[in-house]
Amino acid sequence: MAGSKTRSTYRCSECGWSTARWVGRCGECQAWGSVAEVAASAAGSSGRTTAAPVTQAAVPIGQVSAERAGHQRSGVPELDRVLGGGLVPGAAVLLAGEPGVGKSTLLLEVAARTAAARQRTLYVTGEESAAQVRLRADRTGGIHDQLYLAAETDLGAVLTHIEQVRPSTVVIDSVQTIGASGVDGVPGGVTQVKEVAQALVRMAKSRNVTVVMIGHVTKDGAIAGPRVLEHLVDVVLHFEGERNSRFRMLRAVKNRFGPVDEVGCFDLGPDGIRTVEDPTGIFVERHHGRVPGTCVAVSMEGRRPMLAEVQGLVTLSPAERPRRTTSGIDGSRLAMVLAVLQQHCGLRLHQHDVFASTVGGARLSDPGADLALAVAVASAHFVSAPPAGVVALGEIGLSGELRRVRDLPQRLAEAARLGFAMAVVPADPGTAQGVRRTGGERTVDGMRVVEVPDVASALRALHVDQRTKHALEVVE
């Protein structure tokens, strides 16, 4: 009878990819020098797997009760919006984000709101001491009798706390700091993260407990650790925001219980984190008069329309190569818009520095903001302010035409709700139900909507296609 043999395999310490021979570069994550040899016992000579007793017999899917898997409110409306209604019992949720973005503050708020609803909650911290978390809870008003706190870094101790407290929700801060005894590697390594995540997911499913884990990210913004971590959990959330801004956005990357095209808005302040149900005021500056070089766009963040002000500045350049500087706007989109303005609208900007920015730290990646960017630059160049209370929507093509954008009715409805009087949009030969048309104009919820076929027509409709001869009047 042949004895058992030991074979060697090679595994990447960054992503867990394995191969039969050593290579200098991982074939999965492309990291250099991360593949090392690991020993694994070979399978038995028979290669057979024996049948095991089942814990519960299989039943028709129609007889399975779905009552225990319903959404439960977390007490944070914007989080419930992203999750599709709330936290699901037995679900494993992974929240990732850059250091200092407010992940721990957000989940401490969730734990406090859950505890305030008389649901026992356990907050496990592996990065801070219990006293440090208590200080943050005092500052944010998160002290409740049903909120339990434990500072642990050992997986066995964490499972023991869960057994003793018997909570309905468990927060792990963070999964990379928890280590499992008897498993090779240090906490945060591939093997350790997989073992810890699998144990927590098994516990969540068996006890019908909601587990929310904080995950670290790499310098590229990807979730640190093996990719299998994202496959194990039910929900993957990304928490993001600029360091010099208090505004934060929560996005769902994976969600087995709801949509993945919703976003949540938060305001991170010294007294904790608060939900922002109407973020338009952060990204739109209310001017007292008409100001050249400004225009408002309506972008779609998931299924939520958000208004953002685009500002442009055009000055004569003292250098041979003019500068093109952006903040919150993709530089390649600005270069394309400038080329279209020069080719099809007669703007000569080859000797001018052009600066384009957004208000409040907003990041515009929606092509529907192209027209607002073009109007802002043209208005700054001609020193001609567009009419007050105007929004511009449309994607610009290289031939100067305007293309329709998705969810246009929702964008127009949001602009009308916020009191804007006029919108410039791409022309559409169709007629929407409930909209009165008069030539190239129509009315939506009392807001005048002007349809134009190209960028040049949009600039003429807004009277920013030529330089004004009088000084700008500023209303005090």
Protein Blocks (a to p, Z undefined) as FASTA:
>chain_A
ZZdddddddddfklopacfbdcfbdfklopghkaccdddddddfklpacddddfbdcddf
klpcfklmcccdehiaklmmmnonpacehiacdddddehilpmmmmmmmmmmmmmnopac
ddddfkbcfklmmmmmmmnopacfklccdddfbfklmmmmmmmnopabdcdddfklpcce
hiacjehiaklmmmmmmmmmmmmmmnopacdddddddfkopaedjfklmmmpmbdcdddd
dfkbcbdcdddfbdckbcfkbccdddddfkbccddfblmlmmpccdfbdcehiacdddde
hjaccdddddddddddfbfbdcdddehiafklmmmmmmmmmmmnopafklcccddddehh
iacfbfklmmmmmmmmmmmmnopacdehiaceddddfkopacddehklmmmmmmmmnopa
bdcddddfbdcehiacehjacceehiacdddfbfklmmmmnopabccfbdcdddZZ
